């Protein structure tokens, strides 16, 4: 191989890692370009939602299951960190990890019975779980602060560095989000990921190839719960205030819409879908009151015409066309 | 290698398999034939763990496997194809074949997420195995295609490549040439012979008698869930019970 070929081969071999690296560089300089704190706050929200939606996309797009209750795990992370730090004054970082572990235990307890179900039944079960958690947040006001929420959550910090404004928090949130993205990309490129993709398409065939389908579903569910919980903790420390409104079933539905827009099983699409759905209300302010209608419409249209999701559907169609074009040429 | 003893399976009181017993020999091709509804696919499902026998023993090298789940049986080295294709249409051809290496790939979620150097190395080795298997089945030029874009005959061959890629102890082939034309059937026959020469043990369920007579070392005949004959292809072909099962009862006409 010549040096030039070696160079291109290196790029090809490490294309995923290099893309992640490139995007990380862009994110590093982003606060220098974008100085409006409101916009930075929005992109921080995208980072936190991305973590939730990545886990959910692995669960929906790879393991082939459905969850309409992921806002509940987001809530466990947020309220866990909020109660631990604001009410009891516990240290924030260890609390974040402890709450994530608690979310994993809850996911296990919910997942073991619920994942025996599939399709509509699983959707109903996870929806029910979300409603239960939401009701607890509203009703158990001595602990959760009820409908008015819980304030006075401290900012996160490392040593003397405190993540108390949009710019510092930008680096924190996107470090988490890019790590989650990298880990997800690694997972789907491994034997485990192929097993999950097989599971999404045909459970019998996946089992015959050696995938323990019950265990695999539960593992992905628990992993997505941990991601959602970590994102929730960040969310609480970012706004120093939490209220039940951020964790209702419509938030769960929005997460699913983000997965669908990004495309089932597309990790990069997740980033796009999350960003698009989070920004949409900003672009069409006049439709603010009809947000759920617009989201619903998007969901219906995509599922009607591109059941694999927007990005995945388009990529698949283009790829097939290119290959079939080659054959006829 | 694989031994079945009085295997039975009922579907709501109706027997699909009744006391089926036979053995598979290492390195041989055993063909399982019989009219439609004889229980051939049920038997393959019971061996591969997709379905569970109600009674009887199935032993792989002396180990009882009749109550194990499908993924454990796959781990013991029994792979299979499906009568009505079960390819993963969204995955590329290569990824489909690599899915056949699930049992050899890294199983841990955490290690997979970290993708340490040894895992990269292992992935590269698996990729080579996959490419080799696709080459064996004449699909080397289509590794990047989405499986959905392949022709029916090519899909059948991808499924076979997926079954053979892990070098399993036993491969169960459920009607590998159903729906193929003569030319494609000849291709598949030569692939099956090639795999036999490589030392693979196979159980072949097939309706195509020419293929069975051509490649099988031993033939087992099922009829209405019972094993009515077994032996070499030539012996089975002239067995009156087999002729009766296939052609109907011969009545003396005056």
Interface residues (C-beta under 8 A of the other chain):
Chain A: X183 X184 X186 X187 X189 X190 X191 X192 X193 X194 X195 X197 X198 X201 X202 X204 X205 X206 X207 X208 X209 X210 X211 X212 X213 X219 X223 X265 X308 X316 X319 X320 X323 X324
Chain B: X48 X49 X50 X69 X70 X71 X74 X75 X79 X80 X82 X86 X88 X89 X90 X91 X95 X98 X99 X100 X101 X102 X103 X104 X105 X106 X107 X108 X109 X112 X113 X114 X115 X119 X123 X126 X144 X145 X146 X148 X149 X162
